[in-house]
Amino acid sequence: KKTKHFLSFMRGMHDHRRALAAYFEHNDLWYNNIISFLKIDWDNTGDVPEMLPKKYWESHNKLNDREAVEIDTQNLKNKGAFSTTFTSKWEFYEETFLSVVSETLYDNDRLYFTEKICKPLMCLHPFILVTSPHSLKKLKEFGYKTFHPFIDESYDNEEDGLKRMQMIFDELDKFRARPIQELKDWWNEILPILEHNQKVFLKFGKTKSDRIKFMEKLND
């Protein structure tokens, strides 16, 4: 069923998500992929994000006039307060090849994982992470596997935010240029990795933290 390149969810408009949205706008990717762009807390007077390459500045300014793009929130009255743990649309993952995950943070001081990375890990989906550097390295320490060399993941080592964003855009460009059949063949090749990640995720969820074990001892 896979026919689209990217799946991406963007709700709150942190600067790195504005930058990613500018990339989608520049390449007119909104409606031939599966991308949400809710524009929660969007500020039309906001400056161009410092991590956005100059090539995309004009496209960023065009976002002021673009309506929100919804893929699974059309029936929600309060679009800024719903639980984002999992979308109910499994077909999103069946129809796309790659999750473009824009995590909460994009800085050099903290690593912070949320439900956003949990979604592709659980749903057998490869991903590119738009977040703080060394995040892929930390995921590997947790036991997950990633997708180098088909995706050049050296962006994860780049601590300059502007350079890291350009490296991510370069990988998205290369991914879009690949023939659909090549992507299907690749997905079949990495299915053992995707299944491994799902198993690690489910096992991790069943593992009690030291704090929980401590609290249980107190209650014995």
PyMOL commands that set and color helices and strands:
alter all, ss='L'
color gray80, all
select helices_A, chain A and resi 15-26+54-65+91-95+115-122+135-141+153-157+161-177+180-206+210-219
alter helices_A, ss='H'
color red, helices_A
select strands_A, chain A and resi 4-12+34-40+96-102+127-130
alter strands_A, ss='S'
color yellow, strands_A
deselect
rebuild
show_as cartoon
